[in-house]
Amino acid sequence: MPGLLRGVARTAAIAGTATAVSNRVSRRQAGRWAQQDAQRAYEQPAPPAQPAPAAAPAASDMDVKIEQIKELAALKEQGVLSDAEFEAQKARILA
């Protein structure tokens, strides 16, 4: 029985250490990504101001929505989106 407890304690210590290291690596990587995003935003010049486009007919607006939903469906079929993600994005487009 003492050997079993020692093994359980060793496994718990190793798992705790692995979790701590993994969390620290994740935080460090997220910080680096945030820093890179901030640097990219700073380096990119602001896009030139463009006049607002004229209001398009409602039919073309619906065509755009249909095209976006078709693209989402293709991503879902490829396995990029889950069913829940697909439904959430579809609801956002149709809202």
N, C-alpha and C positions, 0 to 999 in steps of 0.2 A: 504493500500500500504506500509506503513512503516513496518508492520509486515512481509510482503513478502521480503522486502529488508534485514531486519534483518536476516531472515531465510536463504536467499541466501548468505549473508556475513558469517554467522556462518558455513554453509556448505563449503564455500570456505576455511575458516580458518581451519576447521577440515581436509579437503582433503589435504591442503598444509602441515599440520603437519604430517599427515599419510604418505605422499610421502617422506618428509624429514626423518622421522624415518625409513621407509622402505629402502631408499637409504643408510642410515648410517649402517643399519644392513647388507645389501648386501655387502657394502665395507668391513666391519669388517669380515664377513664370508669369503669373497674372500681372505683377508689378512691371515686369519687363514689357509685356504687351501693351499695357497702358502707357508706358513711357514712349514706346515706338509709335503708338497711335497719336499721342500728343505731338511728337516730333514731326510726324507726317502732316498733321493738320497745320502745324506752324510753317512747314516748308512749302506747302501747296498754296499757290496764289489764289485769291478769291476769284470765282468765275465772274465774267463780265455780266453786268445787269442786263437782262433781256426783258423786253416788254411782255406783258401778260398775253398769252395766246387768246384769240377770240373764242368765245363760247362755241363749242362744237355741238352739233345736233345730238339729241338724246340717244339716237340709234347708235352712233359711233361710240358713245360712252358705254353702252351695253356691250358693244362688240369688244371693247377693250377688256371689260370684266370677264367676258366669256373666254377671251384669249388667255387671260391670267389664270382662270380656273383650269383651262386645258393644260397649261404649263405645270400647274400644281399636280394635276392628275398624272402627268408624265413622270414627275418627280416621285410621286407616291408609288407608281408602278415599278420604278427603278429601285425602290427601297430606300430612297433618300429621306422621305417623309413618312412618319407613322400615320395611322388613321386619325388619331387625335390631333396631330399637327395639321393634317390636311383639312380637317373640319374647322379648326380654329382659323386657319388662313382663309378658307372659303367664306366663313362668316364675316371676317374682316373686310374682304373684298365686296361682298354683297351689302354690307351695312352702309 
